[in-house]
Each structure stands twice: as structure tokens, then as C-alpha cells.
Amino acid sequence: MQDSLADPLTSFFTSYDGFDYNRDNETMAEFGRLCRFMHWGKRNATRREALSALQEALRDQFDAAFGKGEDRYQQWSDLCGTIGISPVPDSITQCRTRVKNVFVNIFDVVDAHRHGKQVERKFRNIHELREYTVRNKKIFSKKRAKKEGLLKYLLKEIIGYY
């Protein structure tokens, strides 16, 4: 587990003066608490900006956990372990194939890794993942996921776009 001083999500939440961040809660639960604390309504422009910054922090957290490159077996192995692929495949190519075929929420992957656990919610198909993701407002931006690294391999189409 990373030092919380270098933890992008902790840095994001603690940048709001007076907000008592609980690292043990899920990221989006804490974002909801932050929105209530700051009195941001659902259509508030500052809330949208904060959500964008949160997604940047989440991507940075993912990159810190699993790396930015795609050419290191250990990174793929760590990701496979976090999302519950067992046994972990023997090659990067096999890991990549298996990861692309797993239905997990990106927010849940980051939260699980931060807490030293395996993702608890795995879905049988895109429909189940989509329903969960929309219901819980855990939609991750395609623009942020499509950069480099392993994150893009978890990206699935949720509401007509990635």
C-alpha cells in the first residue's frame, strides 16, 4: 500500500479544507460526502470540475498501483490478482486477453487495490456491469482511460460511449 502522502486520491480529497476524508470508504461514497459538505447540487459547475479532477486522481492512483506501461509482466500479474483472475496467466498476452474479458468497475478496482483486497463485484456480462455502474454513478471517462497503460483494457462501453 502506498504512503498516503503520495496517494493521488488522498491528495484530491484533502485539498478541500475542513473535509474529513475517510480513506476506508469507497471513492464515490466519499465524493458524495464531499459534495454534501461543499453544498454542491447535482448540476453545479464546481461539482462537475471536482468530478473531473477526481477522475484524474483515480487514473493517477491506478497508474501508481499498476504502472503506465504495458510491457511488464509484474504489472499485469498484479492487475490480474486484484480483479480475481486465478490462476494468473503465464504471459503478458494471456493476461491482456483475460483482463479484456473481465467485467469489473474501474472505481472498484482502484478501491480494492488501495485496501489490499480483491475486487468483490465481478459481473457476468456488460449489461450487469452497465446497470451497476450507472446506478452507482461510477462512470469513468474514456478520454482518461484511453491514454497509456493497463487502464484502457478494463474500459467497457457503458452509456453509448466509453
N, C-alpha and C positions, 0 to 999 in steps of 0.2 A: 504494500500500500504506500502511496506517495506521501511525502511530507505535505501537510495541509498548506504550508506557505507557498508551495509550488503548484497547488491544486487549482486549475482554472475555474472549476465550479465554485469552490470556496471563495476564491478571489471575486468572482462575479457577485455572489450573494452578500459578502461582507463589505462590498463597495457602497451599500445602502446604509447610511448612518442610522443607528437605532434598531435596525432589523436584527433579530436574534435568530441567526441561521442554525438549523438543526441538521447537521450532516448525515444523521442516521435516517432521515426521511427521504422518500423518493424525490427526485429533482422537480418534477412537475407539481407535486404536493407543496414543496417549498416555494415554487414560483407562484402558486395560488395564494399562499400565505403572504408572500411579498406584495402581490397585487392588492390584497385587502389592507395590508399595513400602509401601503402608499396611497390607498384610495383611488386606484386606477380602475375605471369602468372597462367593460369589455371592448368598447370602441375607442378607448383612449389612445392617442398617438404615442404618448410616452410608454404605455404598456406594450405597444407594437415594437417600439425601438428596444425596449428591455427584452422582449422575447427574441428579437434578432440577436442581441448581444448574448443572451442565454444560449442560443443555438451555436454561436461562435465558441463560447466556453465549452459547450458539450463536445463539439468537434475537437477542440484542443485537448480536452480530457481523454477522448477516445484515442487521439494520436499519441498522447503521453503514455497511455496504457498499452497500446498495440503497435505503435510506430507509424511512420508516414510512408515507409517503403513497402513494396510488395514482394521483395526478393529474399526475405529472411524467414527461414522455417520456424524459428522460435516464436516469432510474432503470430504466424498462422496457428501454431500449436496452442499458444495462449488463448487466442480468439476461439478456436475450436473447443477448448476446455470450458471457457466461460459460457458458450452458448449450448453446451451439453452434447457435443459430438464425441461419441465414445465408441470404440477406441479412436484416438486421434490418428488420422491418416499418416502415411509414411512420407509423403512428398507434398510440396507446395501445390502442385497441380491438383492432387487429390483433395487437399484441404480447400482450395479455392472452389472446386466443384461442389463439395459438401456444404460449404458456407453459403454459396449462392442458392442452395436448395432448402435452406432453413428459414422458417418464418418466425422471426423474433422482432420485437420493437427495439429500435436503436437506443432510446432513453433507458429501457430496461437493461440493455447490455452494459451501458456505462454504469448505471446504478449497481448492478450485480458485481461488476469488477471492483468498483470503489469499496464495496463491503466484503470483498474476498469470497464471493459466492458465485454460484452458477445461476444463469437466468432461470427463473421459476416458471415464466409464462412462455411456452412454445406453442405455436399454433399449427394445426394440420394443413391449413391452406391460406391463400391470400385473402379469402373472404373473412375468415375468423380474425386474421391479423388486422385487416382494414376496419372491421367493426370495433375491435378493441382500441385501435389507435385513434380513430375519430372520437369515440365515446370518451376517451381519457385525454384527448387533446395532446397527444404525444406524436405529432406530425413533425418529421424532420425535413428540413429544406433540401431539395435536390441540388440546388446551387452549392450548398456547403458540402454535401456528401460526395459530389462528383469530382472533387479535387483529387489529390493523390491519396494513396494509402488504401487500407483494407475496408474502410467505412463504406465505400461505394458498393462493395459486394453484398452488403446487408440491405441496401436500398430496394424497396419494392414500391410499385405504384399504389398509392392509397386513395386519392380522390381525383382521378383524372389526370394527375401529373405526379411526378416523383418529387 
